[in-house]
Each structure stands twice: as structure tokens, then as C-alpha cells.
Amino acid sequence: MQVLGYIAVQPDWPIDVTNAQNKVEGEHKFWVSAYAPSEPSLHTSVRATADALLVDDARIVASLVSSRQLHLSSPSLSIPRCVYTAPSRTVACTQIARGTGVRAFDVTQPGGLIVAGGDDGALDVYETHGTHRVRLEGHIGDITSCVFFPSGQVVLSGATDMQIKIWSACDGTNPVTLVGHTGAITDLCIIGVGKRVVSAAKDGCVKVWECGTSSCLHTYEVSVDAVNAIWYDESALVAACEDGRVVVIDPAEQVIKAVFGKKGEPPMRSVAYDARNRLVIGGRADGVVCVWDMDNPDDMKLSFRRGNASVSVIRLVSQSTEPRICVGTEDGQLYTAALSDPVTVIEDFVAFDVNPISQIRITPSASRPHIWAAAQDSRVCMF
């Protein structure tokens, strides 16, 4: 397993840089911390001036790329240079109580509306420039998952009340409620244009539903423990299980076709599937990201860890010959990595301090994909 060192930086560092460039009176400092395998952690400060970044400890090297990006590295700790990026847009979900934060969110493709939910049983739809559009009220438990249908006008949501609801994002009506799970809903996926949806829950089951008839078409009893996350592709339905396994279901044959990992290993908290490269990717509670070849469940292709915090979310950024993923953790790390051997971290996204990353979404753009993320501080940030 590859263990990666990393550097953390104060989330509001751009304020100090901007103030220094504008020659605002006073000292403009922000903290940085370096964490390397088998080495004591290093904590120091960076002073921003009008034209440079001055680090108090020479073991960390810092340079400014732009008002929203900087380079950080530590050659002496074998931490290679990485770009650290601040958000280009922040949507304040002011209807969600700050104490609970955003537990689930989604954004339309390519990105015009956001739906977000917290611990009060309600969801809110916002325009991405921040205007609140409508509140979706009806759940009697904490919101755990929400997804826009491809039209961008309809929302699918799940909560700890064991219910799945379909909403109008225009007027907030709730024409359909799907009931059948006996545990809290943990994750949701939409199949194709949205005639069918998939749900996972703490009852250990994955269910396929037909929206038009509000009926459950199939139930997969995947685990005696919770199913924490799912990923749907037309060739595979992949489930991350609390019992330490990733289970792959063939949607066409409606059977379990492969199992990765073993019962009793650290819980799998997140999952992704790269269909082009046939890679199954699981994120564990002990901070390890595991990668398997779909055709070889018994032999892990590669694994890496960047700290010990649980891997709460994994999303595919690209499925090229060198696939890239975006990883979010329970201690607020958010970064992209190339699944090469060795694994290479491409970019760190800085906004959430140590708040757990609750969700990541990817939307296309002309230059590169936009990465949207939320944590438990009532904000959704775009990078």
C-alpha cells in the first residue's frame, strides 16, 4: 500500500493574499501543516507580501500561482509539489441550519440548480448564483441523499425515515413516495432518463424501483450490515458495504457477479466504477482507497492512503488511459488523484478545514470538469 504525505493549508488563505497584494495595513499570515509517513507533523505559518509568500519554516516551499491557487511542497519530507485551489464559487445554503450543515446535495448538468438537504428533514433548491427557489418538505428524518433527474426539474431524495421521495424542483410538490426499506436510506442512483431508480439502505438491501408505478422491481440482499454507497452503470451496479466488501451486481442478469474485499475488513464507505478501464474503486473507513480490476477480484491492483480519516466520497473525474478520481474524507480533505502506479495527487481543493466532506459532484465545462463539494458547514463550493 502506498502511503502519501500531504500539506494542509488554512481555508481562507486567499483573503490574506488579496489583502497583501492590495497593501492593506497589517500582517497577513496563514497556517500550513505537513503530514508525512513516520515523521512528526510540521506546523508553521506563511506570510503573504505584495509579491511573494514567505514561509517561517524552510522545510515547506510555497509559491503563488494566482489569487486562488498556490503551490506547496516539502522536499525534506518527500511531499511533492501540488497545486492548492480555492473555490471559484460558493453557494450559501442559508436555509440549512449551520449546526447540521449540508448532508447531501446535487447540481444539475452542466450546473444551473443545486438541491441540498441537512438534518431537519427538508431540502432546498437554489440557483447556482445563490437565489433560493423552493423548499421541499415532507421527510421526517435526516436527509441522506438527493439526486436530480436528467431533466433538472425533478429531485429524488432519501432520508433516515426509510422513505424515498420524488419532488418537483419548480413548485415543491411530492407526487411519489417509495416505501419498502427497513433501514435508513444511504444512497440513490437514477437509471437512464429516470423511469427507474436504485436505492441502498442500512437494512443491507439494494432496491430497483419503477417510478411510474411506485413499485419495487427487485431487491438484492447484499449484506447483513448496511450498504453505505452505490454506483450504477449499465453494465454494473456496485455496492460498498459496512462489512468490508464491495459487491458487484449484473443489472441485466440480476445476480451478484463479483465480490471484492472480505468480511471483517474495515468498512467500505464509498465506491466508484470506471467502466472504460473496468476498475472497481472503494474507499474504506480507515482511509485506504482500494482499486481492483473487475476481472480479477482476488488481487488488488493498487491501494493508497492519505491520512487515516474515512473516505466518505469517491467520484470519477476522467476515464482516460490514466483514470482520475476525486476523493473526499471525513477530516475535510478534498483532492484529485491519478490512478497510476505510483498514485499521484494532482490537485488539492481548499475550503472546508476539518469538516467532513458529505458529497462531491462533477459537472462538465469547456476547460476542465467543475468539482462541486459540500461539508457540514452549510456551503456548497465549486472548484
Secondary structure, DSSP 8 states (H G I E B T S, - for coil): -EE--EEEE-TTHHHHHHHHHTT-SS--EEEEEEE-TTS--EEEEEEE-SS-EEESSTTSEEEEEETTEEEEEEGGGTEEEEEEE--SEEEE-TTS-TTT--SEEEE-SSSSEEEEE-TTSEEEEEETTS-EEEEEE--SS-EEEEEE-TTSSEEEEEETTSEEEEEETTT----EEEE--SS-EEEEEEETTTTEEEEEETTSEEEEEETTTTEEEEEEE--SS-EEEEEEETTEEEEEETTS-EEEEETTTTEEEEEES-TTSS-EEEEEEETTTTEEEEEETTSEEEEEETT-TTSEEEEEESSSS-EEEEEEEE-SSS-EEEEEETTS-EEEEE-SSS-EEEEEE-S-TT--EEEEEEE--SSS-EEEEEETTSEEEE-
